[in-house]
Amino acid sequence: MLNLNSVADLQNIIRDEISESSILEYKEKFVLKPDSPVSTKRSRKKRELAEEDKKEFAKDISAMANSNGGTVIYGIAERENEEGRKIPVRLKPIKNYEMDKDRLARLILALITPSINFNITYIADDKEDGGYFVVNIEKSDTAHQNVIDKCYYHRKDALSVKMEDYAIRDVMNRGKNPKVDLAFRLIRTKHYPINFEFEFKEKESEAREKLLKEGGYSYSLAYRLVNEGQVLGKYINFFIYIPDDIIIKGNHKKENGFTIVSGNNKTDSSLFVEAKKSMQGEVFEPLLPGMRSNEITISLELFDEVIDDQLYIEYEVHADNANCQRKRILLSRLECLNTEGNNWKEWEENSPQLLQAIKNAIDNNQIL
């Protein structure tokens, strides 16, 4: 789901020509019309149009919930590009008299059953008498029906289509399986120059030696397992794919230019160090609903103050009989915790004896 809170955010989407997909759809306007009393042939026509428009409205929203969740933005015109994909072209604010946030929420609740989880962000346009509606829809643990035509829909690429029986059953079984994912964040450390001579115990990369001697920034990738569902996860395995050129060398498997960091929820895993090992051997530590594992960090070969916005990692999570979670994440989009390393100059001024002990340990190859 997209985090959009301003007109500038919407303009960035247009600038970047982000196309419609299974999790994103643009709507130029609301085509909903008020129902008219059935008194004339013309008024009956209006009512039929209103029902058809409501069906289309509910279809688009429910299809997102029945798939992987997503975002529908009202107030953006789109066109088809040379590749046949719809891209945004301009903002078209929804007039205040056409729709408001409360009415939109009531429509969603009234036209889809059972109710879905969603939130609506209204972005006012100061230059117009109106604004834009961003509807973020959560992936659901059950199937949702369009109350107008009694059908179920899901997303196929950028289209909302009717679901086959097997697809409906698959969605309804989501609630019977755990919803386990990996949560990531970056830890950025500012390093100060080391103001005394020393030799490295082991050969470091040129960039890391420069960092430790002259100061700068380093990064670690932190991750942990989280159970976001209502069913405990019994057997969990995961694989994180990190580009070879940004991870410090280790005893990890490599494949197609990626280093594969893998793990599970066995009690001897560092993710579950507090769990006790069975006398019969290794066992799996269940991950209860709402719980998280311990956090693990991996040092990265990244030393710039700002992360390149093209760098990404991929990962997959397997938990019991649930569908495999496969995702790609841009590192620049992750939460970043800023920390500081040792300020050697302050140590020299405030703790000269401790600094001398550190120097001696370095000289004796006891640290670094």
N, C-alpha and C positions, 0 to 999 in steps of 0.2 A: 504494500500500500504506500502511496505517495504522501509525503509530508508537505502539503501546500498551504500556505497561510497568507499570501499576499499576491497582489497583481503582478509584482515582479517575478514571483515564482511561476506564475502562469505564462508570463512572457518568455521566461527561460525555456519552458517546454516547447513553445512555438519556435524560438530561435534554434533550438537543438533538433527540431523536427522529429520528436519522439513519436513513433508511430503507434497506432492502436495495436493491442495484443490481447492475449488471454486474460490479462490482469489490468487492462487500461482501455477505456472507451471515452470518446468525446461526443457530446450532444450540443448542437447549436442552440436548441431551444426546447421548451416543454411544449408538446403538442396536445396536452390534456385540455379538453374543453368541458365547460360545465354542462351537466345533464339538463335537458330541457323537459318540461312536461310533455307527455305523449298526447298531444291534442290535434296535431296536424301531420300530414305526410312529411313536411319539411322538418318538424321537430323530431320525428322518429329517426330521420336520417342523421340529425345531429347527435342523438343519443347513441346510435350505432357507431358513429365515428368515435365518440367518447369511450365506449367500451373497447373498441379496437385499440385506441391509443393507450388505454390503461393496461391492456394485455401486453403491448409492446414494452411499456414502462416496467411492468412487473417481470417480464421475461429477462430484460437486461440485468436487473438487480439480482433476481434469484439465481440466474446463471452464474454470477460471480461467486455467490455463497456456495453453490453446489460444486464449484470447481476449486480453485486455490485462493479465493478471495480476490479483491482488486479494488479499482477506483473508477468511478464514473464522474466525469466533469461536465457540468451543464453550463453552457455559455461560451463554448469554443467551436468555431466553424472549422471543418476539415475538408481535405480534398484527397484524391487518389494520386499517388506519385507514380513514377515510371515502373516501379516494381509491383504495382497493384496494391500497395498498402496505404491506408489512410493516415495522413499526417495533419497536424493542426496548422492552420494558416492565419487565423486572426481571432481576436476576442470579440464576442458579441454578448454584452451583458444582458442578463434577464431582468426585465422591468420589474419594479417592486410590486406592481399590481398583478403581475402574472403568477408569482410564486413567492412563498416565504418559507422559512426553515421549519416552522411548526406544521404547516400543511404538507410539506414534503415528507416529514417524518410520519404523519398520519397516513399518507398514501402508501408508504412502504409497509407499515404495520397492517393496513387493511387489505392489501392486495397480494400478500405472500403469507403462506401458512406452512409449517409453524413459523413464528417470528424469527427473523434473522438478527444477528448482532451487527450493528453498523454505527457510524457516527457521521454527522454532517458538519462541514465547515463552510460558513458563508463568508465570502470575500467581497466586501463592498468596493464599488468603483467610484472614486470621488469625482470623476469627470462625467459620470452618467447617473441617471436616476435608476440605479439597479446594481447588479453585482453577479457573482458566480457561485455556484453550489458544487462543492467537492464531497462526494459521497464515498466513504471508505467502507468496504464490506469485508467482514471477516470470513475466512474459510470455515465452513460449518461441519459439525459432527453428524449431521443427518441431512436428508434430502428435503428441499423446500418446493412447494407447489404453487403455481400461478393460479389464484382463485378464479380468474376470469375464464380460462379454458381448461382448467383442471389438469394441466400438463406440467412436466418437469423439464427444465432446461439446464444446459451447462455450456461452458465455453469451448469452442474448437478454434484455436488460433484467435482471430479477432471477431468471431461470429458467436452468436447465442443460438444454439440448436437444441431440438428435442432430444431427450435422453432415451437410450434403449433400456430395456428391463435390467440387463446385467449392470449397466452404469448406475442405475438407481439403487440397486442392491449394494454395490460397492460403496456408495456414499453413505447409505444407512448403516453399514458396518464400521464406519469410521469411529463411531462412539464406543465400539467394543474393543478397540486397539489403543495402545498408548500413543501419545503425541509427544515424542521426544525429539529435541532439536539441540543444536550447539549454539551457545551464546559466545560471541567474540568481542574483544576490545583490544585497542593498542595501548601500550605503555611507552611513553616517550620520556627519555631521561636526558637531562642536560648535564654534560660533563665539563668539569673545569680542568685546565691544563695541569699536568703534574710538573711541579717546579724543581725536580731533582733528577739526577741521572739514574737509570736502571736498565737492566736487560730483561727481555721477556723470557719466561721459563720455556714456553713453546712458541713456535712460529705462528704469528697471527697474520691476518690479511693486511695488506698495506693500508687500507682504509681504516681498519680497526686500530692499528698501531698509531696512525696519525690522530685518531680520535682520543686515545688514551694519553698521548703525549701533548697534543695541542688543544684538546677540548672540542666540544661540539655536541651532537645529538646522536642517540642510539634508540632503537625501537625493539620492543618485544611484542609478540602476539600472544594474548591470553585467551584461553577458551575453557569452557565447562559444559557439561551436559545439563539440560533442563527438561523437566517433564511439564509441558504446558496443558496436558489433557486431564481427564478424569479417571484414567486407568493406569495402574502401576506398570512400569516397564521392567520386565523380568530379564530379558536377554538383549543386550544392546552392543552393537559394534559401530564404529565410525571410522571414516577415512578423510583426512584433510590433504588437499593437493596444493602445495606451495611451490611457486616457480623456483627452479634450482638456483638462480642467480641472486635470490634475496634471502636465502636461509643459510645459516651457519652449518658447515658440514657436520654430519653425524651418521649414526648407524641406521639410517632409514632407507627403505626401498625407493628406487628411482624408476620413473616411467614417463617417456615422452616429454622430457624437459621439466618434469615436476618431481619434487620430493614428497613422498607419501608418509604422513604422520598418522598412525592408526592407534586405536585404543578400544577398550570395552569397559563393562561394568563389573569385571571380576574383582574379588576382594583383594587381590594382590596388585591391583592397578593403583597408580599414584592418584587417580581421581577419587579413590575410595580408601585412603590410607587408614581411616578410623575404623573401618570394618574389620571384624575378626575373621581369621582364616579357619575354616572347618578342619577338624581332625582328619576327615576323609580326603582332604586336598582342596584345590581351589574351587570356589563356588562363585555364583553371580550375586551381587548385592542389588536388590530391587530398588528402582528409583521411583519413589512414591509421587503421586500427583502433587504438583506445586513445589516439589523439591529440586535442589540443584546439587551437583557434585562439587568437589573441590576444584579450584581453578589451577590450571597448568599454564606455564609460559614457555614460549620458544623464542630464542634470540634471533633477530633478523639482521641481514646485512644491508641495513638502510641507515643512512647517516645525514640526510638532508633535513633541514628544519621543517619543510613541507613535503608531504607524501605526494608522489606522482599520481594524478587522478586516473591513470590507466592501469595501475597495478591491481591485481585481483588474486583471490584464492578461490578454490572450489572445494566443496565437501559433500559427503553423503552420510546419512545416518540410517542404520537398520535396527529396528526395535520390534521384537516378536513378530506378529503377523501383519503389522502395519505396512503400508506402502513405503518404499524407500524415499527418504527426503534427499533431494539433490538440489544444490543451490550454488550460485556464484556471487561473491561479495567483493565490491570495490574496497580496498583498504582505506581510501580517503574518506569513505562514508562511515567508518566505524567510530564508536565512542573512543575518545583518546584521553587517557589519564596522564597528566604531566607531573614528572617527578624530577628531583635534582640528585646528581651524584656528589661525590666528595669535593668540597671546596678546599683544596690543599693549602691555599694561602691563609684562609681562616684557621686551619688546623695549626699551621706554623706559628701563627700569632697567639692562639688560645690554648693549644695543647702540644707544645713542642716535644714533650717526652713521648706522647702517644705517636706522634708523627715519626719520631726517630725509631720507635719500635716497628712501625710499618716499613720504614726504609730498610731496616735490618732484615725483616721477613722477606722483602722483595729480593734483597741481595742473596739471601740463602735459598731462593727458589721455593719459599713456603707459600706464597700467594702469587697471583697473576700467572 
